[in-house]
Every structure is written in structure tokens, then in C-alpha cells.
């Protein structure tokens, strides 16, 4: 009898250790930074007719520890400052994040903002420790005239935990101002993460029973059905899974945990399932001349404009 697997999301310490192992063995961080920068730049090009002397409002959903939020804000601050305003542009970011653990990390990281940012803009934050669904309900009980209005809304690998269609409609129709853009960073159909979820649907929870690895095709379909304008930017990355095929090791096990989003996967999963996952790796991976084994990842910045 196999032991019931625990998702990584149920233990933030395990989640962080597995994520670090993943980052240490792939080029995903560079791809994320590139996608976020290029996607934000594209979004700003679509947001027209804004008064640079008025606050620029951002909604970050599922922002985690805030690392990507700060990258977004830094880029927006530089762009706004370059627009020619004499005074520092004002940027206000409302953060919706359900994890108190991650939210406290975010707050600590912005307690003293770097000069590289404060020299460019006046930045302020507002915190909502809740899910997006809870935030939506909070807005619904308020007078519609008091709802916040945003110029830029972003989901960096966080829309997987929501109903994508309902979330995007809410943001587009109720949260964006007269002009604005929504930025979503997701996987592509060609990425390992999309393939593994489809292959093992119902057998690997991939972090949560409610989690869906939406791809750029899923979001593009929603936008097309609604008649929204959208553009997509893609960025490939590679995952070195050589350790998963060697002798058991702490780093190899942590990497395996991240690739399945299951805590202690090799120690608790049914041996048949472990072998099937290994076989799947063999099926989709590439190998180099030195014997290294690599899975192909690809992510996409989907920008929906109003």
C-alpha cells in the first residue's frame, strides 16, 4: 500500500527547498525575468493616454514573496520616469496573497526599498491577505463607485489556482480602468509542466486538487471568445534532471519533489507511479554529448489589453 503523498504547497519550508533545487538545476529564473520584463514592456506600450502626474495603480495577485512584483515595479518606475515628468511618478501596488508566511516575507523585503527604485518613483503598498476569490467578494459588497481601478494587473504563475475565465473577466470588466492591461505568466503547451499534468491527470495532484496548469492557448482562447486584444511572448528554458537518474541524493529528491509538486515523492509514492514518471522523463527529455539529461520548459507572457 502506498503512502498518501503531501503536496508541496502544504509545507512552505519544503516548497522553498524544492524550488531552490529546481532553480539550481535549470534556466527558469532567467526565463521568468526575461518574460516579466518583456511582458511588462509590451503592456505599458498598450496602456495609452495616461497622465504621468497621477498615480499608476497595480494589482498583484498571488504575489508570493514579492520578488517579481518588485521587478515589475522597478521597470514601470523607469518607464514612467523616462516619460518626462519632473516630479517622481507615484506608483501604488495592491497585493493579494493568501499566504501569511509569504506576505510577511514580501513586507520585510520592501520595508526599506533600494535607492535604485526610490530615486525613480514614490512607491506605496497595500496588503490583502486573502485569495482572489475572497478579494472579489470583498469588492462585491462595497459600493461599485468605491471599487479600486487599476492600470496594470499581473499574475506571475499564480492564475493556476483560480478559475481562469472567471478571474480574467472580473479583472477586465471590473478591476481595470478605462485603459489598462492584464499580464499573465503561464506555461506553454510544449512545456514539461503542461505535458506532465495532462499525462498524469488524476494521479498526480501537481500541488493541489484545484490547481490547473493553464497554458497560453487556454488564456488566448478566453480572450478570443471575449473579443479582447491580446499578444503572447514565449521564452524557453531547460531543466537538468540528471540527478533524478543517479543514486538517490537530497538535491535529486528535492528536484523530483518540484517536478511532481509532491513532498517526498520518491519516498512515499507507489513504485509503479515513480517508474511511470521516470519513463515519461525518458520519453520527453533531451540528452547532450556529456550524458546530461534535460527537460524542456517554456513559458509565455500573455498580455490582454483594454
BELRACOR-V98097 format. One record per pair of residues at least 24 apart in sequence whose C-alpha atoms are under 7 Angstrom apart, sorted by the first residue. I is the first residue (numbers start at 1). GAP is how many residues later the second one is. Records with the same first field share a line. If there is no record, write none. Layout:
I: GAP  GAP
This chain:
2: 266  267  268
3: 265  266
4: 264
5: 257  258  260  263  264
6: 256  257
7: 200  201  254  255  256
8: 199  253  254  255
9: 198
17: 237
18: 236  237  239  240
19: 239
21: 230  233  234
22: 233  236
25: 214  215
26: 212  213  214
27: 210  211  212
28: 209
31: 204  205  206
35: 200  265  266
36: 36
39: 144  194  262  264
40: 32
43: 138  260
46: 259
47: 132  133  134
48: 131
52: 28  33  37
53: 32  36
54: 36
55: 34  35  36  37
56: 34  35  36  95
57: 34  35  36  93  94  95
58: 34  35  36  92  93  94  95
59: 34  35  36  91  93  94  95
60: 34  35  36  93  94  95
61: 34  35  36  71  93  94
62: 34  35  93  96
63: 32  33  34
64: 33  38  39
65: 37  38  40  41
66: 40
74: 43
77: 43  44
78: 42
81: 39
88: 32  33  34
89: 32  33
90: 31  32  33
91: 30  31  32  33
92: 31  32  33
93: 31  32  33
94: 31  32  33
95: 31  32  33
96: 31  32  33  34  35  36
97: 31  32  33  34
98: 31  32  33
99: 30
100: 29
148: 27
149: 26  27  28
150: 25  26  27
151: 25  26  28  29  30
152: 28  29  30
153: 28  29  30
154: 28  29  30
155: 28  29  30
156: 28  29
157: 28  29
160: 51  52  53  54
161: 49  50  51
165: 57
179: 127
180: 125  126
181: 122  123  124  125
182: 121  122  123
183: 118  119  120  121
184: 117  118  119
185: 114  115  116  117
186: 28  29  30  113  114  115
187: 27  28  29  111  112  113
188: 27  28  110  111  112
189: 26
190: 108
191: 105  106  107
192: 103  104  105
206: 54  55  56
207: 54  55
216: 84  86
228: 76  77
229: 75  76
230: 72  73  74  75
231: 71  72  73
232: 68  69  70  71
233: 67  68  69
234: 64  65  66  67
235: 63  64  65
236: 61  62  63
237: 59  60  61
238: 56  57  58  59
239: 55  56  57  58
240: 53  54  55
241: 52  53  54
242: 50  51
